Amino acid sequence: MQDKEITIYDLAKRLDISATTVSRGLQDHPAINKKTKKRIFDLAAELGYRSNKFASNLRTQKTNTIGVIVPRLNSLFMSSVISGIEKIVNNAGYNLIISQSFEQEKKEKANTTTMFNSRVDGLIVSLALDTEDLSHFDTFIKKNIPIIFFDRVTEDIESTKVLIDNFKAGYKATEHLIEQGCKKILHLTGSTARNVYKDRFEGYKKALSDHHLPFDPELFISNDLSEQAVQDALVNDVLKRDKLPDGLFITNDSSAAFALTILKEAGLSIPEDIAIVGFNNDLISRVTQPAITTINYPGNEMGENIARILINHLDGEGDLSFTSTVILNTELMVRGSSLRQV
């Protein structure tokens, strides 16, 4: 049988002081002297006292908890975003509940239900690859619980968004390959139903157009960017073509690294036969041979920006009722996978 939970009244009785003094002492209130605080903390530790945050939250209507929903946690980019968020929210006295949708709308909906039932003070979301119906966010909107979308965002919900200029990044990546002498550039990307891949694709097409290169639908492949999908695209399609592309712009670095390996195993030289540009500036882009040219996506900076915006709103120092879009800068990191002697 479990022992009775120790309360501040038990501590007060044992110490022969008021419950108010115990409560203030546990919160390190400056009005309580150090000697009394030490007596309170020592007895609390001895008896195994645990702060009843639930009761406190009922009084304040705040849980000091923020929910985060991302497509996958096994992404270095997402990990860096979460790291940036956690750094800021923890310093502000908030905690995170983190979940992943595994790129599924159904799982994303279940995650939002869990977050709502956990009474999070705010929600940070990057949408799953196949999310179309957004009704699962309605309960947050009706209750005025702030939502910030990042990276994969939607224009169908009025909310603050934090992202990069994906169009510009896609343009820069493609233009670099053109400047290296590439004329048949394959663009391998995720579902263009999501803004990030759609905008990068539009940037790719615009760069081709500006340099008087026609867009060839045969040089555009959209899939889920999994290893299997990348392998199928390259091995079962591209490498069987009579005329191979001379450039590859692929929209994440892990896929780019896998593609580089497949192409080298097929006997192709990188970048002489096919020049490659990836995306995100993940660690893997720096350890392949040759290292992969990529777009530096400032994940940690993005996470810190998201957290500051949300915390300022929750603490009354900002206002998310005025929706805004925060655009962060990117940088093309040129490495050996794309550098040719033209």
C-alpha positions as CSV (number, residue, x, y, z in Angstrom):
1,M,0.0,0.0,0.0
2,Q,1.4,3.4,-1.0
3,D,2.3,5.9,1.8
4,K,0.2,9.1,2.1
5,E,1.4,11.9,0.0
6,I,3.3,14.5,2.0
7,T,1.8,18.1,1.8
8,I,3.0,21.5,2.8
9,Y,0.7,21.3,5.8
10,D,2.6,18.2,7.0
11,L,5.9,20.2,6.6
12,A,4.4,23.2,8.4
13,K,3.2,21.1,11.3
14,R,6.6,19.4,11.7
15,L,8.5,22.7,11.5
16,D,5.9,24.7,13.6
17,I,5.5,27.4,11.0
18,S,2.7,28.4,8.7
19,A,1.8,26.6,5.5
20,T,2.2,29.9,3.7
21,T,5.8,30.2,4.9
22,V,6.5,26.6,3.7
23,S,5.0,27.4,0.3
24,R,7.0,30.6,-0.1
25,G,10.2,28.9,1.1
26,L,9.8,26.1,-1.4
27,Q,9.4,28.8,-4.1
28,D,12.6,30.5,-2.9
29,H,10.7,33.6,-2.0
30,P,13.0,36.5,-0.8
31,A,10.8,37.2,2.2
32,I,11.8,33.9,3.8
33,N,15.3,33.9,5.4
34,K,17.9,31.4,4.3
35,K,17.9,29.4,7.6
36,T,14.2,28.8,7.4
37,K,14.4,27.9,3.7
38,K,17.1,25.3,4.5
39,R,15.0,23.8,7.2
40,I,12.1,23.6,4.8
41,F,14.1,22.0,2.0
42,D,15.9,19.6,4.3
43,L,12.6,18.3,5.7
44,A,11.0,18.2,2.3
45,A,13.8,16.0,1.0
46,E,13.7,13.8,4.1
47,L,10.0,13.1,3.8
48,G,9.9,12.9,0.0
49,Y,7.7,15.9,-0.5
50,R,6.7,16.5,-4.2
51,S,5.3,19.9,-5.4
52,N,1.7,19.5,-6.4
53,K,2.0,21.4,-9.7
54,F,-1.4,20.1,-10.8
55,A,-3.2,21.9,-8.1
56,S,-1.2,25.0,-8.7
57,N,-2.0,24.8,-12.4
58,L,-5.8,24.6,-11.7
59,R,-5.5,27.9,-9.8
60,T,-3.5,29.7,-12.5
61,Q,-5.1,28.0,-15.5
62,K,-1.6,27.5,-16.9
63,T,0.4,24.3,-17.1
64,N,3.7,25.9,-18.2
65,T,3.8,23.2,-20.8
66,I,4.2,23.6,-24.6
67,G,3.4,20.9,-27.1
68,V,5.6,20.2,-30.1
69,I,4.5,18.0,-33.1
70,V,7.0,17.1,-35.8
71,P,6.9,14.7,-38.7
72,R,9.9,12.6,-37.4
73,L,12.3,12.8,-34.6
74,N,15.1,10.9,-36.4
75,S,15.9,14.0,-38.5
76,L,19.0,16.1,-37.6
77,F,17.2,19.2,-38.7
78,M,14.2,18.5,-36.5
79,S,16.5,17.6,-33.6
80,S,18.3,21.0,-34.0
81,V,14.9,22.9,-34.1
82,I,13.7,21.1,-30.9
83,S,17.1,21.8,-29.2
84,G,16.6,25.5,-30.0
85,I,13.1,25.5,-28.7
86,E,14.0,23.6,-25.5
87,K,16.8,26.0,-24.7
88,I,14.5,29.0,-24.7
89,V,11.4,27.5,-23.1
90,N,13.3,25.8,-20.2
91,N,15.0,29.1,-19.4
92,A,11.6,30.7,-19.3
93,G,10.3,28.0,-16.9
94,Y,8.3,26.0,-19.4
95,N,8.4,22.3,-20.3
96,L,7.9,20.5,-23.6
97,I,5.8,17.6,-24.6
98,I,7.2,16.3,-27.9
99,S,5.5,13.9,-30.3
100,Q,6.0,12.8,-33.9
101,S,3.3,12.1,-36.5
102,F,5.5,9.6,-38.5
103,E,4.3,11.6,-41.6
104,Q,0.7,10.5,-41.1
105,E,-2.3,12.8,-40.8
106,K,-4.1,10.2,-38.6
107,K,-1.2,10.1,-36.1
108,E,-0.9,13.9,-36.2
109,K,-4.6,14.2,-35.2
110,A,-4.1,11.8,-32.3
111,N,-1.1,13.9,-31.2
112,T,-3.2,17.1,-31.2
113,T,-5.8,15.4,-29.1
114,T,-3.2,14.3,-26.5
115,M,-1.7,17.8,-26.5
116,F,-5.2,19.4,-25.9
117,N,-6.0,16.9,-23.1
118,S,-2.6,17.7,-21.6
119,R,-3.7,21.3,-21.4
120,V,-0.7,22.7,-23.2
121,D,-0.4,26.5,-23.1
122,G,0.7,26.6,-26.7
123,L,1.4,24.3,-29.7
124,I,4.3,24.2,-32.2
125,V,3.7,22.2,-35.3
126,S,5.4,21.1,-38.5
127,L,2.8,19.3,-40.7
128,A,3.0,15.6,-41.8
129,L,3.6,14.9,-45.4
130,D,0.0,13.7,-46.1
131,T,-2.0,16.1,-43.9
132,E,-4.9,17.6,-45.8
133,D,-7.7,18.0,-43.3
134,L,-6.7,20.6,-40.7
135,S,-9.8,20.4,-38.5
136,H,-7.9,18.8,-35.6
137,F,-6.5,22.3,-34.9
138,D,-10.0,23.8,-34.5
139,T,-10.2,23.0,-30.7
140,F,-7.0,25.0,-30.1
141,I,-8.3,28.0,-32.2
142,K,-11.7,28.0,-30.4
143,K,-10.0,28.0,-27.0
144,N,-7.5,30.7,-28.1
145,I,-4.5,28.4,-27.5
146,P,-1.8,29.8,-29.7
147,I,-0.4,27.7,-32.5
148,I,2.9,28.4,-34.3
149,F,3.6,26.5,-37.5
150,F,7.2,26.0,-38.7
151,D,9.0,24.6,-41.8
152,R,5.9,22.8,-43.2
153,V,3.2,25.3,-42.8
154,T,-0.3,26.0,-44.1
155,E,-1.9,29.1,-45.5
156,D,-5.4,27.8,-44.5
157,I,-5.0,28.7,-40.8
158,E,-4.3,32.2,-39.6
159,S,-1.3,31.8,-37.4
160,T,2.3,32.8,-37.0
161,K,4.7,30.9,-39.2
162,V,8.4,30.5,-39.0
163,L,10.2,29.2,-42.1
164,I,12.9,29.9,-44.7
165,D,12.5,31.3,-48.2
166,N,12.3,27.9,-49.9
167,F,11.8,29.4,-53.3
168,K,15.0,31.3,-53.0
169,A,16.9,28.3,-51.6
170,G,15.7,26.1,-54.5
171,Y,16.7,28.8,-57.0
172,K,20.2,29.1,-55.5
173,A,20.8,25.4,-55.5
174,T,19.7,25.0,-59.1
175,E,21.5,28.1,-60.3
176,H,24.7,26.8,-58.8
177,L,24.4,23.5,-60.7
178,I,23.8,25.5,-63.9
179,E,26.9,27.6,-63.3
180,Q,28.9,24.4,-63.0
181,G,27.8,23.5,-66.5
182,C,24.8,21.3,-65.8
183,K,22.1,21.3,-68.4
184,K,20.0,18.3,-67.5
185,I,19.3,18.7,-63.8
186,L,17.1,16.1,-62.0
187,H,15.0,17.4,-59.2
188,L,14.2,14.7,-56.6
189,T,11.9,16.0,-53.8
190,G,9.1,15.3,-51.4
191,S,5.4,15.8,-51.9
192,T,4.7,19.2,-53.5
193,A,1.4,19.3,-51.4
194,R,3.7,20.6,-48.7
195,N,4.9,24.2,-49.0
196,V,8.6,23.4,-48.5
197,Y,8.8,21.1,-51.5
198,K,6.4,23.0,-53.6
199,D,8.4,26.3,-53.1
200,R,11.8,24.6,-53.7
201,F,10.4,23.1,-56.9
202,E,9.1,26.5,-58.1
203,G,12.6,27.9,-57.4
204,Y,14.2,25.1,-59.4
205,K,11.9,25.9,-62.4
206,K,12.5,29.6,-62.2
207,A,16.3,29.1,-62.2
208,L,16.0,26.9,-65.3
209,S,13.8,29.5,-67.0
210,D,16.1,32.4,-66.2
211,H,19.0,30.5,-67.7
212,H,17.0,29.5,-70.8
213,L,16.9,25.8,-69.9
214,P,13.5,24.1,-70.6
215,F,11.7,22.3,-67.7
216,D,11.6,18.6,-68.5
217,P,8.9,16.7,-66.5
218,E,11.1,13.6,-66.9
219,L,13.7,15.4,-64.7
220,F,11.2,15.8,-61.8
221,I,10.5,13.1,-59.3
222,S,8.4,13.5,-56.2
223,N,8.2,10.8,-53.5
224,D,8.5,10.4,-49.7
225,L,12.4,10.6,-49.9
226,S,12.8,7.4,-47.9
227,E,15.8,5.2,-48.8
228,Q,13.6,2.8,-50.6
229,A,11.9,5.6,-52.6
230,V,15.3,7.1,-53.5
231,Q,16.7,3.7,-54.5
232,D,13.6,2.9,-56.7
233,A,13.8,6.3,-58.4
234,L,17.5,6.0,-59.2
235,V,18.1,2.3,-59.8
236,N,14.8,1.4,-61.4
237,D,14.3,4.6,-63.4
238,V,17.1,7.2,-63.8
239,L,20.0,4.8,-64.2
240,K,18.2,2.9,-66.9
241,R,17.7,5.9,-69.1
242,D,19.6,6.3,-72.3
243,K,20.7,9.9,-71.4
244,L,21.5,10.5,-67.8
245,P,21.1,13.8,-66.0
246,D,24.3,15.7,-65.4
247,G,23.0,17.4,-62.2
248,L,20.9,16.3,-59.2
249,F,19.2,18.7,-56.8
250,I,17.7,16.5,-54.0
251,T,15.9,18.2,-51.1
252,N,17.4,16.6,-48.0
253,D,21.0,15.6,-47.2
254,S,20.4,12.0,-46.0
255,S,18.7,11.3,-49.4
256,A,21.5,13.1,-51.2
257,A,24.1,11.0,-49.4
258,F,22.2,7.8,-50.2
259,A,21.9,8.9,-53.9
260,L,25.6,9.7,-54.0
261,T,26.4,6.2,-52.8
262,I,24.1,4.6,-55.4
263,L,25.5,6.6,-58.2
264,K,29.1,5.8,-57.3
265,E,28.3,2.1,-57.0
266,A,26.8,2.4,-60.5
267,G,30.3,3.5,-61.7
268,L,29.5,7.2,-62.0
269,S,32.0,9.9,-61.0
270,I,30.8,12.7,-58.7
271,P,30.7,15.5,-59.7
272,E,32.2,14.9,-63.1
273,D,29.3,12.7,-64.4
274,I,26.6,14.0,-62.1
275,A,27.0,17.0,-59.8
276,I,24.9,16.9,-56.6
277,V,23.3,19.5,-54.3
278,G,21.4,18.5,-51.1
279,F,19.5,20.4,-48.5
280,N,19.7,21.1,-44.7
281,N,23.5,21.0,-44.1
282,D,23.2,17.9,-41.9
283,L,26.4,16.3,-40.6
284,I,26.2,13.6,-43.2
285,S,26.7,16.1,-45.9
286,R,30.2,16.9,-44.5
287,V,31.4,13.3,-44.2
288,T,30.6,11.8,-47.6
289,Q,33.2,11.5,-50.3
290,P,33.1,14.0,-51.8
291,A,31.3,16.2,-49.3
292,I,27.9,17.4,-50.4
293,T,27.1,20.9,-51.5
294,T,23.9,21.9,-49.6
295,I,21.7,24.6,-48.3
296,N,22.4,25.6,-44.7
297,Y,19.0,25.5,-42.9
298,P,19.4,27.2,-39.5
299,G,17.4,24.7,-37.4
300,N,18.7,25.8,-34.0
301,E,18.1,29.5,-34.8
302,M,14.6,28.6,-36.1
303,G,13.8,26.8,-32.8
304,E,15.0,29.7,-30.7
305,N,12.9,32.2,-32.8
306,I,9.8,30.0,-32.5
307,A,10.2,29.7,-28.7
308,R,10.8,33.4,-28.1
309,I,7.7,34.4,-30.1
310,L,5.5,31.9,-28.2
311,I,6.9,32.6,-24.8
312,N,6.6,36.4,-25.3
313,H,3.0,35.9,-26.1
314,L,2.3,33.5,-23.2
315,D,4.0,35.9,-20.8
316,G,2.1,38.9,-22.1
317,E,5.0,40.5,-23.8
318,G,3.9,39.8,-27.4
319,D,0.7,39.3,-29.3
320,L,0.0,36.4,-31.7
321,S,-3.4,37.7,-32.6
322,F,-1.6,39.6,-35.4
323,T,-0.5,36.8,-37.6
324,S,3.0,37.1,-39.1
325,T,5.5,35.1,-41.1
326,V,9.1,35.1,-40.0
327,I,11.5,34.3,-42.8
328,L,15.1,33.1,-41.9
329,N,18.1,33.4,-44.2
330,T,19.8,30.4,-45.8
331,E,23.2,29.9,-47.3
332,L,24.5,27.8,-50.1
333,M,27.4,25.7,-48.8
334,V,29.6,24.8,-51.8
335,R,31.5,21.5,-51.5
336,G,33.1,18.8,-53.7
337,S,29.9,17.1,-54.8
338,S,29.1,19.9,-57.2
339,L,32.3,21.7,-58.0
340,R,33.4,21.1,-61.6
341,Q,36.1,22.5,-63.8
342,V,34.0,24.3,-66.4
